[in-house]
Structures are given as C-alpha cells and as structure tokens.
Amino acid sequence: MKPNIHNPYGYKICYQEKAKKELIKHFQTYTYRQARLVKDMFHRFPQRSKIDQHKLKKPTWYIIPITKKEFRDGIWRSVPY
C-alpha cells in the first residue's frame, strides 16, 4: 500500500511489539519527511516503552496519517511524544 504523503493533518509514529496486537503511539509530526526521519532514528537507537520503561522487544514501526476526526478532537493539543 502506498503511503499518503500529502496528509494536511500530520502523522503519528506507532510501534507494535512482537507477539502483541495493539499499536502504541510514540511520536507525532507535521510532515511525512519528518516522520520518516524519526522512524529511521527509532530503528537505529533502541527505544523504551512509555508505559513502564522496558526495552522494546523487536518493535515494528509504522507511520500512520492523523485523521480529520483526531485533528478535530485536538491531537495537537497533547504532548507530541
């Protein structure tokens, strides 16, 4: 599937640990280019979970467009990381 690189609302970088079903939001950016740079950085440097600070076990990183509904609900009023 081709990514939507012209989303006016922004992008969120989420991860999914191996053997877990849920996606967890880790960071959000305004442009697709910024999202790619952040995702590459997360691949290079080990990250920790925001919930309980354990090292992530084989995370798979995703770039997901922010929807209009999330934008209206105020996703940019929250902390971006």
C-alpha positions as CSV (number, residue, x, y, z in Angstrom):
1,M,0.0,0.0,0.0
2,K,1.4,3.4,-1.0
3,P,1.6,5.9,1.9
4,N,-0.3,9.1,1.8
5,I,2.4,11.7,1.8
6,H,0.1,14.8,1.4
7,N,-1.9,14.5,4.6
8,P,-2.8,18.0,5.9
9,Y,-3.2,16.9,9.5
10,G,0.1,15.2,10.2
11,Y,1.5,11.8,11.0
12,K,2.0,9.6,14.1
13,I,4.7,7.1,14.5
14,C,3.5,4.0,16.3
15,Y,5.1,0.7,17.2
16,Q,3.9,-2.8,17.7
17,E,6.0,-5.2,19.8
18,K,6.5,-8.8,18.6
19,A,3.6,-11.1,19.7
20,K,1.3,-8.1,20.7
21,K,-1.7,-6.8,18.8
22,E,-2.0,-3.2,19.8
23,L,-0.3,-0.2,18.2
24,I,1.1,2.3,20.6
25,K,1.6,5.9,19.6
26,H,5.2,7.0,20.2
27,F,5.6,10.4,18.4
28,Q,3.7,12.7,16.1
29,T,5.0,15.1,13.3
30,Y,3.6,17.6,10.9
31,T,5.1,16.2,7.6
32,Y,5.8,12.8,6.1
33,R,9.5,13.7,5.7
34,Q,9.8,14.4,9.5
35,A,8.0,11.1,10.2
36,R,10.5,9.2,8.0
37,L,13.5,10.8,9.8
38,V,12.1,10.0,13.2
39,K,11.2,6.4,12.2
40,D,14.8,5.9,10.9
41,M,16.2,7.3,14.2
42,F,14.0,4.9,16.2
43,H,15.4,2.0,14.1
44,R,19.0,3.0,14.8
45,F,18.7,3.7,18.5
46,P,17.0,1.4,21.0
47,Q,13.8,2.8,22.5
48,R,11.9,2.2,25.7
49,S,8.2,1.8,26.4
50,K,6.4,5.0,27.5
51,I,4.2,2.9,29.8
52,D,6.6,1.0,32.0
53,Q,10.1,1.9,30.6
54,H,11.0,-1.6,29.5
55,K,13.2,-2.1,26.4
56,L,11.1,-2.8,23.4
57,K,11.4,-6.3,22.1
58,K,11.7,-6.3,18.3
59,P,9.3,-3.4,17.6
60,T,7.8,-2.9,14.2
61,W,7.5,0.9,13.5
62,Y,4.6,2.3,11.4
63,I,3.8,5.8,10.0
64,I,0.1,6.4,10.3
65,P,-1.7,9.5,9.0
66,I,-3.6,11.5,11.5
67,T,-7.3,11.5,10.6
68,K,-9.6,14.5,10.4
69,K,-11.5,13.2,13.5
70,E,-8.4,13.0,15.6
71,F,-7.4,16.5,14.4
72,R,-10.9,17.9,15.4
73,D,-10.6,16.1,18.8
74,G,-7.4,18.0,19.5
75,I,-4.5,15.6,18.9
76,W,-2.1,18.6,18.5
77,R,-3.1,20.0,22.0
78,S,-1.5,17.0,23.6
79,V,2.3,16.3,24.1
80,P,3.8,15.2,20.7
81,Y,5.9,12.4,22.3
